[in-house]
Amino acid sequence: MLTPVNTILVLANVVVFIILSFLGNTTDAEFMAAHGAMDWMDVVEKHQYYRLFTSMFLHFGADHLLQNMLILLVIGCRLERITGKLSYLLIYIGAGLIGAGTSIIFTLGNNPNTVSAGASGAIFGVMGGLLYCIISDIIQKKRHRVEEIGLTGMIFMVASALSYGFFSTGIDNAAHIGGLVGGFLITMISRFVI
């Protein structure tokens, strides 16, 4: 069952992709950088920090968009139902920003000509949030709120997604790891604050 915030996030990603597809080639790094993707020069040297946010809604081609949105549809609704709308939005955006920041430090800092974009840092943050919820339920001996996935399934999902990144080219693993850790921590903190 779809949830409101997750649905809006998916639609926002799709609408941005459609608009950019009419304007040019979304697989072209220069075109994407001109429309809000991240690169070292623009973010660090020109202080265009908004790119940490805008890059979360840009995708390099239809395959990139489709993969990310399918995963987000499957797992995002689960976390939103557990945490609520506001917490979910904060987890998604916060983890995406942490993933983008991690990318700037570890990936783009070492490869300043690389352009990075995509929702995967935020999506890994959603995985981190679900992982926190599952572990929290186990520790508190509560009924699992994510029963259909469980701890083993969640660890397998995270490990599979990370290993795909490490064995493929053109994947921003720093953004994935940063988003995962960020999502875990933001979910943990939001349980006490929001």
C-alpha positions in Angstrom: 0.0 0.0 0.0 1.4 3.4 -1.0 2.1 6.1 1.6 1.8 9.8 0.9 5.4 11.1 1.5 7.0 8.2 -0.3 4.7 8.5 -3.2 5.4 12.3 -3.5 9.2 11.5 -3.4 8.9 8.9 -6.2 6.7 11.3 -8.3 9.2 14.2 -7.8 12.0 12.0 -9.0 10.0 10.9 -12.1 8.8 14.4 -12.9 12.3 15.8 -12.7 13.6 13.0 -14.9 10.9 13.6 -17.5 11.6 17.3 -17.6 15.3 16.8 -18.0 14.8 14.2 -20.7 12.9 16.8 -22.8 15.8 19.3 -22.2 18.7 17.0 -23.1 20.6 13.7 -22.5 20.3 12.5 -18.9 23.2 10.1 -19.4 25.6 13.0 -20.2 27.6 14.1 -17.2 28.0 17.7 -18.4 24.3 18.1 -19.0 23.6 16.6 -15.5 26.1 18.9 -13.9 24.6 21.9 -15.6 21.2 20.9 -14.1 22.2 20.3 -10.5 24.2 17.1 -10.2 27.3 17.1 -7.9 30.9 17.6 -8.8 33.9 18.7 -6.8 34.4 22.0 -8.5 30.8 23.2 -8.2 30.2 22.1 -4.6 33.5 22.7 -2.9 35.2 25.4 -5.0 32.2 27.3 -6.1 30.2 26.7 -2.8 27.1 25.5 -4.6 25.9 23.4 -1.6 22.4 23.2 -3.0 23.7 20.4 -5.3 23.9 18.1 -2.2 20.1 18.3 -2.3 19.3 18.7 -6.0 21.5 15.7 -7.0 19.1 13.4 -5.0 16.4 14.0 -7.6 18.5 13.5 -10.7 19.2 10.2 -12.4 21.6 9.1 -15.2 19.2 7.5 -17.6 15.9 5.6 -17.3 17.5 2.4 -15.9 19.1 4.4 -13.0 15.7 6.0 -12.3 13.7 2.8 -12.6 16.1 0.8 -10.3 16.0 3.5 -7.6 12.3 4.1 -7.7 11.3 0.4 -7.6 13.5 -0.1 -4.5 12.1 3.1 -3.0 8.5 2.0 -3.6 9.2 -1.4 -2.0 11.0 -0.2 1.2 10.0 3.4 1.6 6.4 2.8 2.4 7.3 0.4 5.1 9.5 2.9 6.9 7.0 5.7 6.5 4.3 3.5 8.1 6.6 2.9 11.0 8.1 6.3 11.6 5.3 8.6 10.4 5.3 11.2 7.6 7.5 13.9 9.1 10.2 11.5 10.5 10.3 9.6 7.2 10.8 12.8 5.2 13.6 13.9 7.6 15.2 10.4 7.4 15.1 10.4 3.6 16.3 14.0 3.0 18.8 13.8 5.9 20.3 10.5 4.8 20.5 11.8 1.2 22.4 14.8 2.3 24.8 12.8 4.4 25.3 10.4 1.5 26.0 13.3 -0.8 28.4 14.8 1.7 30.2 11.5 2.1 30.4 11.3 -1.7 32.0 14.7 -1.9 34.6 13.8 0.7 35.5 10.3 -0.4 34.6 9.9 -4.0 34.6 13.3 -5.7 37.5 14.5 -3.6 39.6 11.7 -5.1 38.1 12.1 -8.6 37.3 15.8 -9.0 36.1 15.4 -12.6 33.4 12.8 -11.6 29.8 13.9 -11.6 27.4 12.2 -9.1 23.6 12.1 -8.9 20.8 9.8 -7.8 18.5 9.0 -5.0 20.5 5.9 -3.8 22.1 7.7 -0.9 18.7 8.5 0.5 17.4 5.0 -0.4 20.3 3.5 1.5 19.2 5.8 4.3 15.8 4.2 4.2 17.4 0.8 4.4 19.4 2.0 7.4 16.2 3.3 9.0 14.5 -0.1 8.5 17.6 -1.9 9.9 17.4 0.3 13.0 13.7 -0.4 13.5 14.3 -4.2 13.2 17.2 -4.2 15.6 15.3 -1.9 18.0 12.3 -4.3 18.0 14.6 -7.3 18.7 16.3 -5.6 21.6 13.0 -4.4 23.1 11.5 -7.9 22.4 8.6 -6.2 20.6 6.6 -7.7 17.8 8.6 -6.9 14.6 7.2 -3.9 12.7 8.9 -5.2 9.6 8.0 -8.9 9.9 8.0 -9.6 6.2 11.7 -8.6 5.9 13.2 -9.5 9.3 16.8 -9.0 10.4 18.3 -11.6 8.2 16.4 -10.4 5.1 17.4 -6.8 5.8 21.1 -7.6 6.3 20.9 -9.6 3.0 19.3 -6.7 1.2 21.9 -4.2 2.4 24.8 -6.6 1.8 23.5 -7.4 -1.7 23.0 -3.7 -2.6 26.5 -2.8 -1.3 28.2 -5.7 -3.0 26.5 -4.8 -6.3 28.1 -1.3 -5.9 31.5 -2.6 -5.1 31.6 -5.0 -8.1 30.2 -2.5 -10.6 31.6 0.5 -12.2 30.2 4.0 -11.9 28.6 3.4 -8.5 29.0 6.0 -5.7 29.7 3.6 -2.9 30.6 6.4 -0.5 27.1 7.9 -1.0 25.6 4.5 -0.3 27.5 3.9 2.9 27.0 7.5 4.1 23.3 7.3 3.4 23.0 3.9 5.2 24.8 5.1 8.3 23.0 8.4 8.2 19.5 6.8 7.9 20.3 4.4 10.8 21.4 7.3 13.0 18.6 9.7 12.0 16.0 7.1 12.6 17.5 6.3 16.0 17.5 10.0 17.0 14.1 10.7 15.6 12.5 8.0 17.8 13.5 10.2 20.8 13.0 13.7 19.3 10.0 13.6 17.0 
